[in-house]
Amino acid sequence: MSPTVESCPDQITDLHRSRFAELGYVAFENVLSGDEIGAARTALSEVTHSLIKQLEEGKAQLRQAPAGATRNYAGPRVVAEQGCAIHFESGIDPHALSPQEAEIRFRKLHDYDQSHPVFQGLVQHDRIRGFLGQLIGQEMILKATMALSKPPFIGSEKPWHQDCAFFNIPHDTPVVGVWIALDKATASNGAMHVITGSHRNGPEEHFKRRDWQICDTEIDVANDVVVPLEPGGVLFWHGLTHHGSPPNGTEFRRRALQFHYRPHGV
């Protein structure tokens, strides 16, 4: 199936709302400007460099994965005192990396929204949080932040899953994920895949296999859509929509910011 991606509108319309209700996602190009993407890339570099420098200075902890951790959780992480953390692929020693190397090779950064003014602004952006309020029809507030990177050649798969399976919230809560491309996201370097309409089937049982995931045989692959995006493009998806991303087999890294929002009062 071909993805439904359009240039960023001035506001969310009834067509977008009906598309989101039917497909479980909407995607727009040019949501953020070139200057905004440049600022986000710089901010991400500054936060990752800071974490590695804190590790070198003994101000952050190096935590190894627990025994039996599945593939995507088998690597080490560096955790700062304020809770911001950076994760690496299995086999990488953060102590052996320069801040510049760590920026290229990290897998995930989380809880970083208060670590830089650029991110403090982006989570409240009119075309991000503002669009969500229009899309869902109620005020949405930030629940979680991650920055997701697939390093060249080693960026691993994220198996099929529903985001609500990671959150301790009522199943009927309309959690929405926002995925902001910082690099060109393609079918080859790990662009997001969604199973259209899958959110309408409700929560699925998840298993600890390669990740915390839906069983591969339970996925309706006939409705699999890959959503390539240019830098500044944004994917909004329902927390029950089945989605995942393949490994990065290219020489180009694929970075994205990911925010999750929940209704106010939940």
Secondary structure, DSSP 8 states (H G I E B T S, - for coil): ----EEE--SS--HHHHHHHHHHSEEEEE-SS-HHHHHHHHHHHHHHHHHHHHHHHTTSEEEE---TT--GGG-S-EEEETTS-EEEE-TT--GGG--HHHHHHHEEEEES-TTS-HHHHHHTT-TTTHHHHHHHHTS-EEEEEEEEEEE-TTT---EEEE-GGGGS-S-TT---EEEEEESS-B-TTTT-EEEETTGGGG----EEESSSEEE-GGGS-GGGEEEE-B-TT-EEEEETTS-EEE----SSS-EEEEEEEEEETT-
